[in-house]
Amino acid sequence: MVWLKSNFPQSIFFPAHIWTPYFGVLGSRFGFESLSIAYQDSLNLIDCIETGLSSDPFMNWMFDELDKFSIISTSDAHSPENFARESTTFVLE
């Protein structure tokens, strides 16, 4: 990720689906207890995190480590009841 950030300085890098139960970095079955353990020295290169549909805002607010990140959420078409539950707006120069 260091190489990507240095070669693409106007890019936004973020982990996606952090709460997905099986393979999300904070999912119940992946094995990491925190983002700092998962990403170690690369944590400062992460601009924001994407929650995935396995969480809701209240769940994210309970995890203090996420306070320093912008949190985005995207919708998945395979979950019609949650489709467009939240949206993300980017304000760019």
PDB file of N, CA, C and O in Angstrom:
ATOM      1  N   MET A   1       0.812  -1.186   0.000  1.00  0.00           N
ATOM      2  CA  MET A   1       0.000   0.000   0.000  1.00  0.00           C
ATOM      3  C   MET A   1       0.860   1.256   0.000  1.00  0.00           C
ATOM      4  O   MET A   1       0.442   2.280  -0.540  1.00  0.00           O
ATOM      5  N   VAL A   2       2.050   1.205   0.591  1.00  0.00           N
ATOM      6  CA  VAL A   2       2.942   2.361   0.604  1.00  0.00           C
ATOM      7  C   VAL A   2       3.288   2.774  -0.815  1.00  0.00           C
ATOM      8  O   VAL A   2       3.260   3.961  -1.139  1.00  0.00           O
ATOM      9  N   TRP A   3       3.612   1.812  -1.662  1.00  0.00           N
ATOM     10  CA  TRP A   3       3.943   2.113  -3.049  1.00  0.00           C
ATOM     11  C   TRP A   3       2.765   2.762  -3.760  1.00  0.00           C
ATOM     12  O   TRP A   3       2.949   3.739  -4.486  1.00  0.00           O
ATOM     13  N   LEU A   4       1.574   2.245  -3.570  1.00  0.00           N
ATOM     14  CA  LEU A   4       0.392   2.811  -4.221  1.00  0.00           C
ATOM     15  C   LEU A   4       0.156   4.252  -3.793  1.00  0.00           C
ATOM     16  O   LEU A   4      -0.108   5.111  -4.634  1.00  0.00           O
ATOM     17  N   LYS A   5       0.248   4.523  -2.516  1.00  0.00           N
ATOM     18  CA  LYS A   5      -0.001   5.863  -2.006  1.00  0.00           C
ATOM     19  C   LYS A   5       1.036   6.846  -2.520  1.00  0.00           C
ATOM     20  O   LYS A   5       0.690   7.981  -2.846  1.00  0.00           O
ATOM     21  N   SER A   6       2.285   6.445  -2.603  1.00  0.00           N
ATOM     22  CA  SER A   6       3.320   7.364  -3.069  1.00  0.00           C
ATOM     23  C   SER A   6       3.230   7.613  -4.565  1.00  0.00           C
ATOM     24  O   SER A   6       3.580   8.698  -5.029  1.00  0.00           O
ATOM     25  N   ASN A   7       2.772   6.636  -5.325  1.00  0.00           N
ATOM     26  CA  ASN A   7       2.675   6.800  -6.768  1.00  0.00           C
ATOM     27  C   ASN A   7       1.336   7.379  -7.220  1.00  0.00           C
ATOM     28  O   ASN A   7       1.212   7.845  -8.353  1.00  0.00           O
ATOM     29  N   PHE A   8       0.350   7.351  -6.356  1.00  0.00           N
ATOM     30  CA  PHE A   8      -0.973   7.890  -6.683  1.00  0.00           C
ATOM     31  C   PHE A   8      -1.447   8.776  -5.534  1.00  0.00           C
ATOM     32  O   PHE A   8      -2.391   8.417  -4.830  1.00  0.00           O
ATOM     33  N   PRO A   9      -0.800   9.937  -5.332  1.00  0.00           N
ATOM     34  CA  PRO A   9      -1.074  10.751  -4.145  1.00  0.00           C
ATOM     35  C   PRO A   9      -2.500  11.310  -4.076  1.00  0.00           C
ATOM     36  O   PRO A   9      -2.949  11.691  -2.995  1.00  0.00           O
ATOM     37  N   GLN A  10      -3.204  11.366  -5.177  1.00  0.00           N
ATOM     38  CA  GLN A  10      -4.568  11.893  -5.142  1.00  0.00           C
ATOM     39  C   GLN A  10      -5.604  10.779  -5.000  1.00  0.00           C
ATOM     40  O   GLN A  10      -6.800  11.014  -5.171  1.00  0.00           O
ATOM     41  N   SER A  11      -5.157   9.606  -4.697  1.00  0.00           N
ATOM     42  CA  SER A  11      -6.058   8.468  -4.518  1.00  0.00           C
ATOM     43  C   SER A  11      -6.507   8.373  -3.070  1.00  0.00           C
ATOM     44  O   SER A  11      -5.853   8.877  -2.156  1.00  0.00           O
ATOM     45  N   ILE A  12      -7.628   7.721  -2.892  1.00  0.00           N
ATOM     46  CA  ILE A  12      -8.133   7.438  -1.557  1.00  0.00           C
ATOM     47  C   ILE A  12      -8.077   5.927  -1.372  1.00  0.00           C
ATOM     48  O   ILE A  12      -8.668   5.172  -2.145  1.00  0.00           O
ATOM     49  N   PHE A  13      -7.361   5.499  -0.342  1.00  0.00           N
ATOM     50  CA  PHE A  13      -7.226   4.079  -0.065  1.00  0.00           C
ATOM     51  C   PHE A  13      -7.988   3.746   1.201  1.00  0.00           C
ATOM     52  O   PHE A  13      -7.882   4.444   2.209  1.00  0.00           O
ATOM     53  N   PHE A  14      -8.754   2.677   1.137  1.00  0.00           N
ATOM     54  CA  PHE A  14      -9.492   2.277   2.325  1.00  0.00           C
ATOM     55  C   PHE A  14      -9.833   0.798   2.284  1.00  0.00           C
ATOM     56  O   PHE A  14     -10.055   0.231   1.214  1.00  0.00           O
ATOM     57  N   PRO A  15      -9.873   0.175   3.461  1.00  0.00           N
ATOM     58  CA  PRO A  15     -10.332  -1.204   3.532  1.00  0.00           C
ATOM     59  C   PRO A  15     -11.850  -1.223   3.317  1.00  0.00           C
ATOM     60  O   PRO A  15     -12.566  -0.357   3.820  1.00  0.00           O
ATOM     61  N   ALA A  16     -12.320  -2.192   2.584  1.00  0.00           N
ATOM     62  CA  ALA A  16     -13.751  -2.310   2.326  1.00  0.00           C
ATOM     63  C   ALA A  16     -14.325  -3.480   3.114  1.00  0.00           C
ATOM     64  O   ALA A  16     -13.635  -4.455   3.410  1.00  0.00           O
ATOM     65  N   HIS A  17     -15.602  -3.357   3.444  1.00  0.00           N
ATOM     66  CA  HIS A  17     -16.345  -4.424   4.128  1.00  0.00           C
ATOM     67  C   HIS A  17     -15.662  -4.864   5.420  1.00  0.00           C
ATOM     68  O   HIS A  17     -15.495  -6.061   5.653  1.00  0.00           O
ATOM     69  N   ILE A  18     -15.267  -3.911   6.258  1.00  0.00           N
ATOM     70  CA  ILE A  18     -14.494  -4.274   7.447  1.00  0.00           C
ATOM     71  C   ILE A  18     -15.248  -5.176   8.415  1.00  0.00           C
ATOM     72  O   ILE A  18     -14.623  -5.931   9.159  1.00  0.00           O
ATOM     73  N   TRP A  19     -16.580  -5.114   8.421  1.00  0.00           N
ATOM     74  CA  TRP A  19     -17.360  -5.925   9.355  1.00  0.00           C
ATOM     75  C   TRP A  19     -17.919  -7.204   8.747  1.00  0.00           C
ATOM     76  O   TRP A  19     -18.646  -7.927   9.428  1.00  0.00           O
ATOM     77  N   THR A  20     -17.610  -7.508   7.501  1.00  0.00           N
ATOM     78  CA  THR A  20     -18.118  -8.734   6.896  1.00  0.00           C
ATOM     79  C   THR A  20     -17.671  -9.913   7.766  1.00  0.00           C
ATOM     80  O   THR A  20     -16.477 -10.077   8.019  1.00  0.00           O
ATOM     81  N   PRO A  21     -18.622 -10.732   8.224  1.00  0.00           N
ATOM     82  CA  PRO A  21     -18.306 -11.750   9.237  1.00  0.00           C
ATOM     83  C   PRO A  21     -17.168 -12.702   8.894  1.00  0.00           C
ATOM     84  O   PRO A  21     -16.366 -13.018   9.773  1.00  0.00           O
ATOM     85  N   TYR A  22     -17.065 -13.166   7.675  1.00  0.00           N
ATOM     86  CA  TYR A  22     -16.048 -14.173   7.374  1.00  0.00           C
ATOM     87  C   TYR A  22     -14.679 -13.592   7.075  1.00  0.00           C
ATOM     88  O   TYR A  22     -13.686 -14.032   7.656  1.00  0.00           O
ATOM     89  N   PHE A  23     -14.601 -12.616   6.185  1.00  0.00           N
ATOM     90  CA  PHE A  23     -13.290 -12.151   5.745  1.00  0.00           C
ATOM     91  C   PHE A  23     -13.042 -10.664   5.958  1.00  0.00           C
ATOM     92  O   PHE A  23     -12.012 -10.151   5.520  1.00  0.00           O
ATOM     93  N   GLY A  24     -13.949  -9.965   6.611  1.00  0.00           N
ATOM     94  CA  GLY A  24     -13.713  -8.565   6.931  1.00  0.00           C
ATOM     95  C   GLY A  24     -12.619  -8.449   7.976  1.00  0.00           C
ATOM     96  O   GLY A  24     -12.488  -9.320   8.836  1.00  0.00           O
ATOM     97  N   VAL A  25     -11.839  -7.394   7.914  1.00  0.00           N
ATOM     98  CA  VAL A  25     -10.702  -7.242   8.829  1.00  0.00           C
ATOM     99  C   VAL A  25     -11.150  -7.260  10.294  1.00  0.00           C
ATOM    100  O   VAL A  25     -10.398  -7.699  11.164  1.00  0.00           O
ATOM    101  N   LEU A  26     -12.368  -6.788  10.571  1.00  0.00           N
ATOM    102  CA  LEU A  26     -12.899  -6.832  11.933  1.00  0.00           C
ATOM    103  C   LEU A  26     -14.022  -7.853  12.073  1.00  0.00           C
ATOM    104  O   LEU A  26     -14.722  -7.878  13.085  1.00  0.00           O
ATOM    105  N   GLY A  27     -14.191  -8.683  11.069  1.00  0.00           N
ATOM    106  CA  GLY A  27     -15.225  -9.706  11.124  1.00  0.00           C
ATOM    107  C   GLY A  27     -14.963 -10.714  12.230  1.00  0.00           C
ATOM    108  O   GLY A  27     -13.827 -10.888  12.672  1.00  0.00           O
ATOM    109  N   SER A  28     -15.996 -11.356  12.658  1.00  0.00           N
ATOM    110  CA  SER A  28     -15.883 -12.262  13.800  1.00  0.00           C
ATOM    111  C   SER A  28     -15.011 -13.488  13.532  1.00  0.00           C
ATOM    112  O   SER A  28     -14.579 -14.144  14.479  1.00  0.00           O
ATOM    113  N   ARG A  29     -14.747 -13.807  12.292  1.00  0.00           N
ATOM    114  CA  ARG A  29     -13.986 -15.024  11.991  1.00  0.00           C
ATOM    115  C   ARG A  29     -12.640 -14.778  11.309  1.00  0.00           C
ATOM    116  O   ARG A  29     -11.957 -15.732  10.935  1.00  0.00           O
ATOM    117  N   PHE A  30     -12.254 -13.518  11.144  1.00  0.00           N
ATOM    118  CA  PHE A  30     -11.002 -13.236  10.442  1.00  0.00           C
ATOM    119  C   PHE A  30      -9.807 -13.259  11.378  1.00  0.00           C
ATOM    120  O   PHE A  30      -8.736 -13.722  10.986  1.00  0.00           O
ATOM    121  N   GLY A  31      -9.958 -12.777  12.596  1.00  0.00           N
ATOM    122  CA  GLY A  31      -8.875 -12.913  13.545  1.00  0.00           C
ATOM    123  C   GLY A  31      -8.249 -11.641  14.070  1.00  0.00           C
ATOM    124  O   GLY A  31      -7.472 -11.716  15.022  1.00  0.00           O
ATOM    125  N   PHE A  32      -8.539 -10.467  13.507  1.00  0.00           N
ATOM    126  CA  PHE A  32      -7.930  -9.234  14.010  1.00  0.00           C
ATOM    127  C   PHE A  32      -8.842  -8.572  15.028  1.00  0.00           C
ATOM    128  O   PHE A  32     -10.055  -8.498  14.835  1.00  0.00           O
ATOM    129  N   GLU A  33      -8.254  -8.095  16.106  1.00  0.00           N
ATOM    130  CA  GLU A  33      -9.019  -7.413  17.142  1.00  0.00           C
ATOM    131  C   GLU A  33      -9.064  -5.913  16.933  1.00  0.00           C
ATOM    132  O   GLU A  33      -9.851  -5.218  17.576  1.00  0.00           O
ATOM    133  N   SER A  34      -8.222  -5.404  16.035  1.00  0.00           N
ATOM    134  CA  SER A  34      -8.184  -3.963  15.785  1.00  0.00           C
ATOM    135  C   SER A  34      -7.590  -3.695  14.413  1.00  0.00           C
ATOM    136  O   SER A  34      -6.943  -4.557  13.818  1.00  0.00           O
ATOM    137  N   LEU A  35      -7.822  -2.481  13.921  1.00  0.00           N
ATOM    138  CA  LEU A  35      -7.207  -2.075  12.656  1.00  0.00           C
ATOM    139  C   LEU A  35      -5.705  -1.908  12.822  1.00  0.00           C
ATOM    140  O   LEU A  35      -4.947  -2.211  11.901  1.00  0.00           O
ATOM    141  N   SER A  36      -5.260  -1.431  13.981  1.00  0.00           N
ATOM    142  CA  SER A  36      -3.824  -1.222  14.184  1.00  0.00           C
ATOM    143  C   SER A  36      -3.055  -2.537  14.161  1.00  0.00           C
ATOM    144  O   SER A  36      -1.913  -2.574  13.704  1.00  0.00           O
ATOM    145  N   ILE A  37      -3.658  -3.608  14.642  1.00  0.00           N
ATOM    146  CA  ILE A  37      -3.007  -4.919  14.559  1.00  0.00           C
ATOM    147  C   ILE A  37      -3.007  -5.410  13.113  1.00  0.00           C
ATOM    148  O   ILE A  37      -2.011  -5.960  12.640  1.00  0.00           O
ATOM    149  N   ALA A  38      -4.105  -5.214  12.424  1.00  0.00           N
ATOM    150  CA  ALA A  38      -4.219  -5.706  11.044  1.00  0.00           C
ATOM    151  C   ALA A  38      -3.292  -4.970  10.077  1.00  0.00           C
ATOM    152  O   ALA A  38      -2.639  -5.595   9.242  1.00  0.00           O
ATOM    153  N   TYR A  39      -3.236  -3.651  10.192  1.00  0.00           N
ATOM    154  CA  TYR A  39      -2.504  -2.855   9.201  1.00  0.00           C
ATOM    155  C   TYR A  39      -1.161  -2.350   9.689  1.00  0.00           C
ATOM    156  O   TYR A  39      -0.375  -1.857   8.881  1.00  0.00           O
ATOM    157  N   GLN A  40      -0.870  -2.449  10.949  1.00  0.00           N
ATOM    158  CA  GLN A  40       0.409  -2.084  11.541  1.00  0.00           C
ATOM    159  C   GLN A  40       0.909  -0.738  11.045  1.00  0.00           C
ATOM    160  O   GLN A  40       0.223   0.270  11.213  1.00  0.00           O
ATOM    161  N   ASP A  41       2.093  -0.699  10.435  1.00  0.00           N
ATOM    162  CA  ASP A  41       2.700   0.568  10.000  1.00  0.00           C
ATOM    163  C   ASP A  41       1.971   1.233   8.842  1.00  0.00           C
ATOM    164  O   ASP A  41       2.220   2.405   8.559  1.00  0.00           O
ATOM    165  N   SER A  42       1.091   0.528   8.173  1.00  0.00           N
ATOM    166  CA  SER A  42       0.354   1.102   7.043  1.00  0.00           C
ATOM    167  C   SER A  42      -0.943   1.792   7.474  1.00  0.00           C
ATOM    168  O   SER A  42      -1.635   2.378   6.641  1.00  0.00           O
ATOM    169  N   LEU A  43      -1.274   1.729   8.753  1.00  0.00           N
ATOM    170  CA  LEU A  43      -2.532   2.313   9.221  1.00  0.00           C
ATOM    171  C   LEU A  43      -2.627   3.801   8.905  1.00  0.00           C
ATOM    172  O   LEU A  43      -3.710   4.294   8.591  1.00  0.00           O
ATOM    173  N   ASN A  44      -1.516   4.523   8.982  1.00  0.00           N
ATOM    174  CA  ASN A  44      -1.535   5.960   8.696  1.00  0.00           C
ATOM    175  C   ASN A  44      -1.789   6.274   7.224  1.00  0.00           C
ATOM    176  O   ASN A  44      -2.022   7.434   6.884  1.00  0.00           O
ATOM    177  N   LEU A  45      -1.750   5.294   6.358  1.00  0.00           N
ATOM    178  CA  LEU A  45      -2.028   5.496   4.935  1.00  0.00           C
ATOM    179  C   LEU A  45      -3.503   5.326   4.594  1.00  0.00           C
ATOM    180  O   LEU A  45      -3.925   5.617   3.474  1.00  0.00           O
ATOM    181  N   ILE A  46      -4.276   4.860   5.549  1.00  0.00           N
ATOM    182  CA  ILE A  46      -5.693   4.621   5.299  1.00  0.00           C
ATOM    183  C   ILE A  46      -6.460   5.912   5.533  1.00  0.00           C
ATOM    184  O   ILE A  46      -6.372   6.522   6.598  1.00  0.00           O
ATOM    185  N   ASP A  47      -7.215   6.316   4.518  1.00  0.00           N
ATOM    186  CA  ASP A  47      -7.953   7.577   4.575  1.00  0.00           C
ATOM    187  C   ASP A  47      -9.330   7.434   5.210  1.00  0.00           C
ATOM    188  O   ASP A  47      -9.808   8.345   5.885  1.00  0.00           O
ATOM    189  N   CYS A  48      -9.959   6.297   4.993  1.00  0.00           N
ATOM    190  CA  CYS A  48     -11.297   6.062   5.531  1.00  0.00           C
ATOM    191  C   CYS A  48     -11.530   4.557   5.548  1.00  0.00           C
ATOM    192  O   CYS A  48     -10.696   3.788   5.070  1.00  0.00           O
ATOM    193  N   ILE A  49     -12.653   4.144   6.093  1.00  0.00           N
ATOM    194  CA  ILE A  49     -13.003   2.729   6.086  1.00  0.00           C
ATOM    195  C   ILE A  49     -14.411   2.585   5.533  1.00  0.00           C
ATOM    196  O   ILE A  49     -15.244   3.482   5.666  1.00  0.00           O
ATOM    197  N   GLU A  50     -14.657   1.451   4.918  1.00  0.00           N
ATOM    198  CA  GLU A  50     -15.990   1.146   4.390  1.00  0.00           C
ATOM    199  C   GLU A  50     -16.542  -0.003   5.214  1.00  0.00           C
ATOM    200  O   GLU A  50     -15.904  -1.047   5.351  1.00  0.00           O
ATOM    201  N   THR A  51     -17.724   0.197   5.756  1.00  0.00           N
ATOM    202  CA  THR A  51     -18.253  -0.743   6.735  1.00  0.00           C
ATOM    203  C   THR A  51     -18.782  -2.034   6.148  1.00  0.00           C
ATOM    204  O   THR A  51     -18.638  -3.089   6.765  1.00  0.00           O
ATOM    205  N   GLY A  52     -19.388  -1.983   4.981  1.00  0.00           N
ATOM    206  CA  GLY A  52     -20.116  -3.136   4.467  1.00  0.00           C
ATOM    207  C   GLY A  52     -21.485  -3.179   5.123  1.00  0.00           C
ATOM    208  O   GLY A  52     -21.751  -2.420   6.054  1.00  0.00           O
ATOM    209  N   LEU A  53     -22.330  -4.035   4.660  1.00  0.00           N
ATOM    210  CA  LEU A  53     -23.702  -4.099   5.167  1.00  0.00           C
ATOM    211  C   LEU A  53     -23.841  -4.899   6.445  1.00  0.00           C
ATOM    212  O   LEU A  53     -24.945  -5.024   6.974  1.00  0.00           O
ATOM    213  N   SER A  54     -22.745  -5.443   6.953  1.00  0.00           N
ATOM    214  CA  SER A  54     -22.821  -6.232   8.182  1.00  0.00           C
ATOM    215  C   SER A  54     -22.782  -5.355   9.422  1.00  0.00           C
ATOM    216  O   SER A  54     -22.669  -5.869  10.535  1.00  0.00           O
ATOM    217  N   SER A  55     -22.872  -4.052   9.255  1.00  0.00           N
ATOM    218  CA  SER A  55     -22.861  -3.152  10.400  1.00  0.00           C
ATOM    219  C   SER A  55     -23.916  -2.076  10.200  1.00  0.00           C
ATOM    220  O   SER A  55     -24.539  -1.964   9.145  1.00  0.00           O
ATOM    221  N   ASP A  56     -24.088  -1.301  11.242  1.00  0.00           N
ATOM    222  CA  ASP A  56     -24.936  -0.115  11.143  1.00  0.00           C
ATOM    223  C   ASP A  56     -24.212   1.003  11.884  1.00  0.00           C
ATOM    224  O   ASP A  56     -23.223   0.735  12.567  1.00  0.00           O
ATOM    225  N   PRO A  57     -24.673   2.249  11.770  1.00  0.00           N
ATOM    226  CA  PRO A  57     -23.943   3.349  12.420  1.00  0.00           C
ATOM    227  C   PRO A  57     -23.733   3.150  13.919  1.00  0.00           C
ATOM    228  O   PRO A  57     -22.659   3.471  14.428  1.00  0.00           O
ATOM    229  N   PHE A  58     -24.714   2.635  14.629  1.00  0.00           N
ATOM    230  CA  PHE A  58     -24.563   2.444  16.071  1.00  0.00           C
ATOM    231  C   PHE A  58     -23.434   1.478  16.394  1.00  0.00           C
ATOM    232  O   PHE A  58     -22.699   1.681  17.360  1.00  0.00           O
ATOM    233  N   MET A  59     -23.295   0.444  15.604  1.00  0.00           N
ATOM    234  CA  MET A  59     -22.213  -0.529  15.806  1.00  0.00           C
ATOM    235  C   MET A  59     -20.857   0.153  15.624  1.00  0.00           C
ATOM    236  O   MET A  59     -19.935  -0.078  16.408  1.00  0.00           O
ATOM    237  N   ASN A  60     -20.735   0.982  14.605  1.00  0.00           N
ATOM    238  CA  ASN A  60     -19.473   1.676  14.345  1.00  0.00           C
ATOM    239  C   ASN A  60     -19.150   2.671  15.454  1.00  0.00           C
ATOM    240  O   ASN A  60     -17.987   2.802  15.836  1.00  0.00           O
ATOM    241  N   TRP A  61     -20.139   3.365  15.970  1.00  0.00           N
ATOM    242  CA  TRP A  61     -19.909   4.350  17.032  1.00  0.00           C
ATOM    243  C   TRP A  61     -19.426   3.705  18.315  1.00  0.00           C
ATOM    244  O   TRP A  61     -18.802   4.375  19.138  1.00  0.00           O
ATOM    245  N   MET A  62     -19.694   2.428  18.508  1.00  0.00           N
ATOM    246  CA  MET A  62     -19.279   1.733  19.722  1.00  0.00           C
ATOM    247  C   MET A  62     -17.809   1.315  19.681  1.00  0.00           C
ATOM    248  O   MET A  62     -17.246   0.953  20.714  1.00  0.00           O
ATOM    249  N   PHE A  63     -17.187   1.359  18.518  1.00  0.00           N
ATOM    250  CA  PHE A  63     -15.804   0.915  18.352  1.00  0.00           C
ATOM    251  C   PHE A  63     -14.913   2.150  18.232  1.00  0.00           C
ATOM    252  O   PHE A  63     -14.777   2.708  17.143  1.00  0.00           O
ATOM    253  N   ASP A  64     -14.303   2.584  19.342  1.00  0.00           N
ATOM    254  CA  ASP A  64     -13.563   3.839  19.424  1.00  0.00           C
ATOM    255  C   ASP A  64     -12.456   3.980  18.383  1.00  0.00           C
ATOM    256  O   ASP A  64     -12.152   5.094  17.956  1.00  0.00           O
ATOM    257  N   GLU A  65     -11.863   2.889  17.978  1.00  0.00           N
ATOM    258  CA  GLU A  65     -10.757   2.973  17.018  1.00  0.00           C
ATOM    259  C   GLU A  65     -11.204   3.578  15.687  1.00  0.00           C
ATOM    260  O   GLU A  65     -10.380   4.120  14.951  1.00  0.00           O
ATOM    261  N   LEU A  66     -12.478   3.493  15.372  1.00  0.00           N
ATOM    262  CA  LEU A  66     -12.980   4.036  14.106  1.00  0.00           C
ATOM    263  C   LEU A  66     -13.196   5.542  14.152  1.00  0.00           C
ATOM    264  O   LEU A  66     -13.426   6.153  13.109  1.00  0.00           O
ATOM    265  N   ASP A  67     -13.130   6.155  15.322  1.00  0.00           N
ATOM    266  CA  ASP A  67     -13.403   7.587  15.464  1.00  0.00           C
ATOM    267  C   ASP A  67     -12.485   8.464  14.621  1.00  0.00           C
ATOM    268  O   ASP A  67     -12.895   9.540  14.185  1.00  0.00           O
ATOM    269  N   LYS A  68     -11.265   8.030  14.388  1.00  0.00           N
ATOM    270  CA  LYS A  68     -10.307   8.857  13.655  1.00  0.00           C
ATOM    271  C   LYS A  68     -10.426   8.711  12.134  1.00  0.00           C
ATOM    272  O   LYS A  68      -9.703   9.373  11.389  1.00  0.00           O
ATOM    273  N   PHE A  69     -11.331   7.850  11.676  1.00  0.00           N
ATOM    274  CA  PHE A  69     -11.497   7.615  10.247  1.00  0.00           C
ATOM    275  C   PHE A  69     -12.824   8.173   9.754  1.00  0.00           C
ATOM    276  O   PHE A  69     -13.814   8.205  10.485  1.00  0.00           O
ATOM    277  N   SER A  70     -12.825   8.608   8.514  1.00  0.00           N
ATOM    278  CA  SER A  70     -14.105   8.866   7.853  1.00  0.00           C
ATOM    279  C   SER A  70     -14.700   7.503   7.563  1.00  0.00           C
ATOM    280  O   SER A  70     -14.008   6.594   7.104  1.00  0.00           O
ATOM    281  N   ILE A  71     -15.975   7.370   7.833  1.00  0.00           N
ATOM    282  CA  ILE A  71     -16.638   6.089   7.619  1.00  0.00           C
ATOM    283  C   ILE A  71     -17.574   6.219   6.435  1.00  0.00           C
ATOM    284  O   ILE A  71     -18.430   7.103   6.395  1.00  0.00           O
ATOM    285  N   ILE A  72     -17.400   5.320   5.462  1.00  0.00           N
ATOM    286  CA  ILE A  72     -18.304   5.293   4.328  1.00  0.00           C
ATOM    287  C   ILE A  72     -19.044   3.963   4.335  1.00  0.00           C
ATOM    288  O   ILE A  72     -18.583   2.976   4.907  1.00  0.00           O
ATOM    289  N   SER A  73     -20.168   3.962   3.705  1.00  0.00           N
ATOM    290  CA  SER A  73     -20.953   2.735   3.612  1.00  0.00           C
ATOM    291  C   SER A  73     -21.540   2.666   2.218  1.00  0.00           C
ATOM    292  O   SER A  73     -22.031   3.663   1.689  1.00  0.00           O
ATOM    293  N   THR A  74     -21.488   1.500   1.636  1.00  0.00           N
ATOM    294  CA  THR A  74     -22.053   1.310   0.308  1.00  0.00           C
ATOM    295  C   THR A  74     -23.134   0.244   0.376  1.00  0.00           C
ATOM    296  O   THR A  74     -23.171  -0.558   1.309  1.00  0.00           O
ATOM    297  N   SER A  75     -23.998   0.241  -0.604  1.00  0.00           N
ATOM    298  CA  SER A  75     -25.096  -0.719  -0.636  1.00  0.00           C
ATOM    299  C   SER A  75     -24.785  -1.848  -1.604  1.00  0.00           C
ATOM    300  O   SER A  75     -24.056  -1.667  -2.580  1.00  0.00           O
ATOM    301  N   ASP A  76     -25.337  -2.993  -1.325  1.00  0.00           N
ATOM    302  CA  ASP A  76     -25.169  -4.149  -2.190  1.00  0.00           C
ATOM    303  C   ASP A  76     -26.526  -4.576  -2.721  1.00  0.00           C
ATOM    304  O   ASP A  76     -27.492  -4.655  -1.962  1.00  0.00           O
ATOM    305  N   ALA A  77     -26.606  -4.847  -3.999  1.00  0.00           N
ATOM    306  CA  ALA A  77     -27.874  -5.229  -4.620  1.00  0.00           C
ATOM    307  C   ALA A  77     -28.394  -6.566  -4.118  1.00  0.00           C
ATOM    308  O   ALA A  77     -29.577  -6.867  -4.282  1.00  0.00           O
ATOM    309  N   HIS A  78     -27.534  -7.371  -3.511  1.00  0.00           N
ATOM    310  CA  HIS A  78     -27.989  -8.675  -3.023  1.00  0.00           C
ATOM    311  C   HIS A  78     -28.719  -8.576  -1.683  1.00  0.00           C
ATOM    312  O   HIS A  78     -29.142  -9.592  -1.132  1.00  0.00           O
ATOM    313  N   SER A  79     -28.865  -7.372  -1.164  1.00  0.00           N
ATOM    314  CA  SER A  79     -29.598  -7.159   0.086  1.00  0.00           C
ATOM    315  C   SER A  79     -30.677  -6.104  -0.136  1.00  0.00           C
ATOM    316  O   SER A  79     -30.530  -4.974   0.332  1.00  0.00           O
ATOM    317  N   PRO A  80     -31.753  -6.442  -0.834  1.00  0.00           N
ATOM    318  CA  PRO A  80     -32.766  -5.438  -1.199  1.00  0.00           C
ATOM    319  C   PRO A  80     -33.333  -4.651  -0.020  1.00  0.00           C
ATOM    320  O   PRO A  80     -33.653  -3.472  -0.167  1.00  0.00           O
ATOM    321  N   GLU A  81     -33.461  -5.277   1.137  1.00  0.00           N
ATOM    322  CA  GLU A  81     -34.017  -4.561   2.284  1.00  0.00           C
ATOM    323  C   GLU A  81     -33.091  -3.454   2.785  1.00  0.00           C
ATOM    324  O   GLU A  81     -33.542  -2.533   3.466  1.00  0.00           O
ATOM    325  N   ASN A  82     -31.787  -3.536   2.452  1.00  0.00           N
ATOM    326  CA  ASN A  82     -30.822  -2.528   2.866  1.00  0.00           C
ATOM    327  C   ASN A  82     -30.334  -1.650   1.716  1.00  0.00           C
ATOM    328  O   ASN A  82     -29.492  -0.775   1.915  1.00  0.00           O
ATOM    329  N   PHE A  83     -30.849  -1.879   0.543  1.00  0.00           N
ATOM    330  CA  PHE A  83     -30.382  -1.144  -0.635  1.00  0.00           C
ATOM    331  C   PHE A  83     -30.541   0.359  -0.417  1.00  0.00           C
ATOM    332  O   PHE A  83     -31.632   0.836  -0.104  1.00  0.00           O
ATOM    333  N   ALA A  84     -29.464   1.086  -0.581  1.00  0.00           N
ATOM    334  CA  ALA A  84     -29.429   2.543  -0.417  1.00  0.00           C
ATOM    335  C   ALA A  84     -29.753   2.970   1.014  1.00  0.00           C
ATOM    336  O   ALA A  84     -30.267   4.067   1.233  1.00  0.00           O
ATOM    337  N   ARG A  85     -29.459   2.123   1.970  1.00  0.00           N
ATOM    338  CA  ARG A  85     -29.692   2.447   3.385  1.00  0.00           C
ATOM    339  C   ARG A  85     -28.904   3.682   3.785  1.00  0.00           C
ATOM    340  O   ARG A  85     -29.397   4.531   4.528  1.00  0.00           O
ATOM    341  N   GLU A  86     -27.704   3.776   3.301  1.00  0.00           N
ATOM    342  CA  GLU A  86     -26.851   4.920   3.564  1.00  0.00           C
ATOM    343  C   GLU A  86     -26.185   5.330   2.256  1.00  0.00           C
ATOM    344  O   GLU A  86     -26.145   4.555   1.301  1.00  0.00           O
ATOM    345  N   SER A  87     -25.680   6.517   2.220  1.00  0.00           N
ATOM    346  CA  SER A  87     -24.964   6.954   1.025  1.00  0.00           C
ATOM    347  C   SER A  87     -23.701   7.686   1.455  1.00  0.00           C
ATOM    348  O   SER A  87     -23.569   8.109   2.603  1.00  0.00           O
ATOM    349  N   THR A  88     -22.787   7.827   0.524  1.00  0.00           N
ATOM    350  CA  THR A  88     -21.533   8.508   0.775  1.00  0.00           C
ATOM    351  C   THR A  88     -21.368   9.608  -0.257  1.00  0.00           C
ATOM    352  O   THR A  88     -21.549   9.383  -1.454  1.00  0.00           O
ATOM    353  N   THR A  89     -21.027  10.785   0.207  1.00  0.00           N
ATOM    354  CA  THR A  89     -20.804  11.906  -0.684  1.00  0.00           C
ATOM    355  C   THR A  89     -19.348  12.343  -0.551  1.00  0.00           C
ATOM    356  O   THR A  89     -18.855  12.551   0.558  1.00  0.00           O
ATOM    357  N   PHE A  90     -18.678  12.480  -1.665  1.00  0.00           N
ATOM    358  CA  PHE A  90     -17.307  12.968  -1.672  1.00  0.00           C
ATOM    359  C   PHE A  90     -17.316  14.401  -2.184  1.00  0.00           C
ATOM    360  O   PHE A  90     -17.893  14.682  -3.234  1.00  0.00           O
ATOM    361  N   VAL A  91     -16.691  15.295  -1.461  1.00  0.00           N
ATOM    362  CA  VAL A  91     -16.517  16.677  -1.900  1.00  0.00           C
ATOM    363  C   VAL A  91     -15.071  16.812  -2.326  1.00  0.00           C
ATOM    364  O   VAL A  91     -14.167  16.740  -1.493  1.00  0.00           O
ATOM    365  N   LEU A  92     -14.845  17.006  -3.609  1.00  0.00           N
ATOM    366  CA  LEU A  92     -13.489  17.038  -4.159  1.00  0.00           C
ATOM    367  C   LEU A  92     -13.198  18.389  -4.786  1.00  0.00           C
ATOM    368  O   LEU A  92     -14.104  19.087  -5.241  1.00  0.00           O
ATOM    369  N   GLU A  93     -11.934  18.745  -4.803  1.00  0.00           N
ATOM    370  CA  GLU A  93     -11.528  19.997  -5.458  1.00  0.00           C
ATOM    371  C   GLU A  93     -11.497  19.825  -6.951  1.00  0.00           C
ATOM    372  O   GLU A  93     -11.179  20.769  -7.675  1.00  0.00           O
TER     373      GLU A  93
END
